[in-house]
Amino acid sequence: MAPSQADLKTLQDLISTTQSLLKQFSATLTTTETKIDPIENPPNPLDVLRDSAKLLKAHTTKISLLAINKPFTPTAITKVLRDLSSTCLPAMLSASQICTLQEKSIWGTTISHELRIRIKRVFLEIQNLLTELHSISNGNDAGSSTARDSLSSTGVVWDSCDALIALSHMGIAGLAVQKAEQYRDTIKDAIAELQEWKEGTDLDAEGHDGDELLGSDDEGVDGEEVDSLDEIFNAANSMPKDRPELKELVEVAEGRLKKVVFLYTALGKRRFKEYRVEMGKVEVVDRVLMGLSVVQNGVDELISKFYDLDEDGAKEELEKCVREAKDAAALVRLDWSGKEDEFTAWSKKWEEALE
């Protein structure tokens, strides 16, 4: 029996309303000017996220199964969608608001920012699922491809919910470790790239000699201009062989950056992993992570200076990176209780080796 037009319209109206709500929620997450009223005795926002994400996964699975099975029952879908829009979605927004309210005292900017990004992704994927659901409600459900699309959308929603659940398990400490590892790996990739550039590739060996690159119609170009052009191509692919000072600087940079990489690993193991919310020093965690991010970005600038054959610029960027790394280490030279420990002793030796 075909569903009534009234039931279909009710479902379609609810889909439109929910999509509008999601857009409004997403805008709230994006802006920093939204006024948030104080919440008395707020729950742990990460626990709220975990529970609402699990419930949302269950609801989206129900919706997807109801959408692809026949007969199509809009009343059943409407009931589930109404529950979803009145429980899971507002709960996620509330979790973000609680985190923002307690940003300075408990949660910090790093996890607050990450939380908003992951919630926005959930909202976006739910909107995509609802768009497909609206299409099915219009009768576009004859082919098996529609069923596959609906289930695929559900899987993407699940992935975004799992990211929220993972964040709740990581907490401040786990996220800090993850960020430090990401920054560290980016720097390691940059070091490998720099080594490859230093070792270089011979353009002539690859069949790209100067005449071939210029073409047969450029016989009138004088030698100096050809040399200049060769230098441009070499700079992009390898370090010029006639720049011994530059090579020495690259080797110095490699050595110092490798020592900087050690700091990221040590901070993750000896500081971030040991952090607990009740320690009340999340601002320090944020400042250290910001410093590590600045170092990573500085390494990118350093590599660019080398590619530009700018020795002075490279020296300046290298010193900036080293200085930022030292500053980050200094913030947590003592443990979270203000006492010296293994990291304190290690950081002193590390700083000496970095010179």
C-alpha positions, 0 to 999 in steps of 0.5 A: 500500500502506497503511503498517503500524501499527507504522511509524505508531506509531513516527512518532507517538511520535517526533513526541510526543518531539520536541514535548516536547523543543522545549518543554523547549528553549524553557523553557531559553531563557526561564529565566535560572537554567539552569546552563550548563557551560563549553564549551572552544573554542566555535564562533561561535554566529552561524555555528552558527545560520546553518548549523543554520537552513539545514539545518532549512529543508532538513529541513522541506521534505523532511518537508512533501513526504513528508507530502503526497505519496502513498503516505504513508511514515512510515519516510521521515519518521521518518528525516528527523525523527530527523535534525532532532531530533538535529542542528538543534534541539540546535545552536540551543540550544547556540548560545544557550548559547555566546552566554550564556557569552560575553555579557559578553566578546563578544556582549553582552545585546542580541544574546543576547536577540534570538537567544533570541527568534528561536530560540524562534520557530523552536521554536514553528513546528516544534511547529506543523508537527509537530502538522499532521504528527501529524494527517496520520499519523492519516489526515486527509490526504484533502483538498487543504486539508491539503496547503496547510496543511502547505506553509504551515507549512513556509513559516512555519518557513522565515521563522523560520529566515531571521530567524536567518540574517539575524541571523548576517549582521547581527552585533552592528553590524547589529543595533545599527543596526537597533535604533537605526533602530526607536527613531528611527522610533518617535520620528519617529512620536511627533513627527508625532502631536504635531504633529497634536495641536497642529494639532488637529481642530475637533469642531464642524466634525465635527458633534460639538458639546457638546449632541450629545455630551451628548444631549437628556436633559442640558438641566439641565447647567450651563455650567461642566460643559459647558465641562469636558466640552468640554475633555476631548474637546478634549484627546483630539483636539487641543490647547486653543486657550486654552493658549498656554504649552502650545503653546509647550512643544509647539513646543519639544519638537518642535524638541528631539526632531527633534534627538534623532532626528539622534543616532540616525542619526549613532550608526548611521552613525558608531558602530554600523556601525563596530563589530567583535567584536574591539574588545571593547566590546560592553558600551558598545554595549549601554549606548548602545542601552539609553539610546536605548530609554529615550529612546524610552519617555520620548517616549511618556511625554512625549506622554501628559503633553501629552494630559493637559495636564500642562505641568510633567510634560511639561517634566520628561519632555522634560528626561529625554529630552534628558538620556538622549540626551546621556548616550548620545552621551557614551558614544561621543563618542570612536571605538572606538579612543579617538580623536576623529573626525567624530562627536566634533566633530558631537556637541559641536555637536549638544549645543549645538543641543539646549539 
